[in-house]
Amino acid sequence: MTIGLKDPMLLTNNWMPAIEILQDRWQNYRQRPEYRGGRLLGVLISGDICRLYVEPLVERGPPMLFKYQGRSEFVPFPKEDDLEAFNAFIDCFYEPVGPRS
């Protein structure tokens, strides 16, 4: 699921409102039978910043910020520079241990 926000200041200075939107969307998806099994992913995009989130392993925990090679912010996809990070993000969806640090 991708959420694009128009106000870059919202994400740059305070990611919490966007994370809350993501959690609400995940909760809505969980009400549908086809989304009750695995973990959900989320992409927050604003301007030239992209953050990737994975649903937590515990039911009520906060979304887990995906980090790849020490980075947690990327250019919006698909850009060749961050394609490897995006592929690693998708891979973590299939790994039971969660995202790589």
Secondary structure as UniProt FT lines:
FT   STRAND          2..4
FT   HELIX           8..13
FT   HELIX           16..30
FT   HELIX           33..35
FT   STRAND          41..46
FT   TURN            47..48
FT   STRAND          49..54
FT   TURN            59..60
FT   STRAND          64..65
FT   TURN            69..70
FT   HELIX           80..82
FT   HELIX           83..93
FT   TURN            96..97
//
